[in-house]
Amino acid sequence: MTDLNSMKISSDTEINDLKKARVLLKAVIKANPESTSGWIAVARVEELDGKLQEARKVLEEACYKFPTNEEVWAELARL
C-alpha cells in the first residue's frame, strides 16, 4: 500500500492531475457503481489532495453500499 502521507503536491501540473483523476474516477463509479476498487480510488485521490472529510464521505457511502466488503471497511479504518 502506498504511503500517501509522504507525498507532497508541489506543482500546478500535479494539482491538475489530481483534478483529472478526480473527474475520471467519479465517472468510473457512476458508470460502474459496483466497483469497490473505484470507490477506494476516489477516496485515495481525495486523501492525496488533503480533503479527508470528502474521502471519509466517499468511503462511508461505499460501506453503506457494500456492507460486507472487508476491503472497503479496512480502507475506512485506515483513513
C-alpha positions as CSV (number, residue, x, y, z in Angstrom):
1,M,0.0,0.0,0.0
2,T,1.3,3.4,-0.9
3,D,2.1,5.8,1.9
4,L,0.1,8.9,0.9
5,N,1.3,10.9,3.8
6,S,4.8,11.0,2.4
7,M,3.7,12.6,-0.9
8,K,3.6,16.3,-1.3
9,I,1.8,18.2,-4.0
10,S,4.3,20.8,-5.3
11,S,3.3,21.9,-8.8
12,D,0.3,23.1,-10.9
13,T,0.8,20.0,-13.0
14,E,0.2,17.8,-10.0
15,I,-2.8,19.8,-9.0
16,N,-4.3,19.5,-12.5
17,D,-3.5,15.8,-12.5
18,L,-5.5,15.4,-9.3
19,K,-8.4,17.3,-10.8
20,K,-8.4,15.0,-13.8
21,A,-8.1,11.9,-11.7
22,R,-11.0,13.0,-9.5
23,V,-13.2,13.6,-12.6
24,L,-12.2,10.3,-14.2
25,L,-12.7,8.2,-11.1
26,K,-16.0,9.7,-10.2
27,A,-17.1,8.8,-13.8
28,V,-15.9,5.3,-13.1
29,I,-18.1,4.8,-10.1
30,K,-21.0,6.4,-11.8
31,A,-20.6,4.0,-14.8
32,N,-19.9,1.0,-12.6
33,P,-21.2,1.7,-9.0
34,E,-20.5,-1.9,-8.0
35,S,-16.7,-1.4,-8.4
36,T,-15.4,-1.2,-4.8
37,S,-11.9,-0.5,-6.1
38,G,-13.3,2.6,-7.9
39,W,-14.8,3.8,-4.6
40,I,-11.5,3.3,-2.8
41,A,-9.6,5.0,-5.6
42,V,-11.8,8.1,-5.4
43,A,-11.3,8.3,-1.6
44,R,-7.5,8.0,-2.1
45,V,-7.4,10.9,-4.6
46,E,-9.4,13.0,-2.1
47,E,-7.0,12.0,0.7
48,L,-4.0,12.8,-1.5
49,D,-5.5,16.2,-2.2
50,G,-5.8,16.8,1.6
51,K,-9.6,16.5,1.6
52,L,-10.0,14.0,4.3
53,Q,-13.7,14.8,5.0
54,E,-14.6,14.1,1.4
55,A,-12.5,10.9,1.4
56,R,-14.4,9.7,4.5
57,K,-17.7,10.6,3.0
58,V,-16.9,8.6,-0.1
59,L,-15.9,5.6,2.0
60,E,-18.9,5.8,4.3
61,E,-21.1,5.7,1.2
62,A,-19.2,2.7,-0.1
63,C,-19.6,1.0,3.3
64,Y,-23.3,1.6,3.1
65,K,-23.4,0.2,-0.5
66,F,-21.2,-2.8,0.3
67,P,-21.8,-3.6,4.0
68,T,-20.0,-7.0,3.8
69,N,-16.9,-5.9,1.8
70,E,-13.9,-6.1,4.1
71,E,-11.6,-4.1,1.8
72,V,-13.9,-1.0,1.9
73,W,-14.2,-1.2,5.7
74,A,-10.5,-1.6,6.1
75,E,-9.8,1.4,3.9
76,L,-12.2,3.5,6.1
77,A,-10.5,2.3,9.2
78,R,-7.1,3.1,7.7
79,L,-8.2,6.6,6.9
